Amino acid sequence: EADIADNRPNPALYFKSSAAALGECDAFISHSWHDDPGLKWKALQAWRAKFVAQHGREPKVWIDKCCLDQTSLDLDVRCLPIFMSGCN
């Protein structure tokens, strides 16, 4: 929750992410730097609960704030269409 609550880029979040094959992610989530962090977390948790109830497992998500290398944005931003197409 704290990682989402902070509306500043945090390059350390990239190192918490893990590689995924195309089609392995259940959702592509674009982080808004301006939304209320508490409401954003609540909405994500509501979506997560529905997903778990429907699929019986935790979702694997691609969140730009965590999955884009904040120290190499030029390269990663150009790859966004690939990242997005690799998510269900």
Secondary structure, DSSP 8 states (H G I E B T S, - for coil): -HHHH--S--GGGGGG-----TT-BSEEE---SSS-HHHHHHHHHHHHHHHHHHHSS---EEEHHHHS-TTSHHHHHHTHHHHHHTB-
